[in-house]
Amino acid sequence: MKTETAEKKSQLVSSLREGVSLVQMVLYKEVRSNLMSKRPDLDKMHLTMLAGAITNEVFGTQNPEKKFVRFSQENWGTIEQELLNIKEEQVPLRELLTDALRIQTLCDHQEGGNSSATLLRAKELDFLMEEREIPLPSSFMTAVRKLGEQHNLLLPPLHISPEQDDSMVH
C-alpha cells in the first residue's frame, strides 16, 4: 500500500509529465509549421512524420513502430540538420524546452529511470540553456499553463505544496 507522501509524489510526477508533454506538443507544432514554410514542395504527411521524428529525438522518445523506425532511418540526415536548427528556429521555446527536458530527467530519476542522455544530446545540439536554473515544479507548471494558453492547449490547474516543490529539486 502506498504511503500518502508517495502517492502525492506520484501525482506530482504525473502532473509534471503532463507539462512536459504539453511542451513536446508545442515543439511539434512549431517544428511542423517551420518545415511546411521551408519545404512546401514536400508532401504534408512526410512533413508531419518528419516533425514527429525531430520532436521524438529531442525528448528521447522513439516510436518503435516499424514504419516510424524506417522513416527515421531513411530521413536521418534531414532530422539531424533540423535538430541543429532548433537553437535558431525555436528561440521563443528554448527556455521552456530546457526546463521540460530537465523536469523530464527529474521525473525519470524519481521513478528510477535515467534520461540524462537526452540532456547531453540537447547540450551537444546547443539548444540547452545550461546557465538557466532548474525550475521548481510550481514555476514550471505556471510557465507551461501560459504556453498552453498561448497555443490554445489547456492544462488543468494543479496545486503544488512547498514540500512537493522542494522534494523534486535537489
Secondary structure as UniProt FT lines:
FT   HELIX           4..38
FT   TURN            40..41
FT   HELIX           44..59
FT   HELIX           66..74
FT   HELIX           76..89
FT   HELIX           91..93
FT   HELIX           94..110
FT   TURN            111..112
FT   HELIX           116..124
FT   TURN            125..126
FT   TURN            130..131
FT   HELIX           137..150
FT   TURN            151..152
FT   HELIX           162..168
//
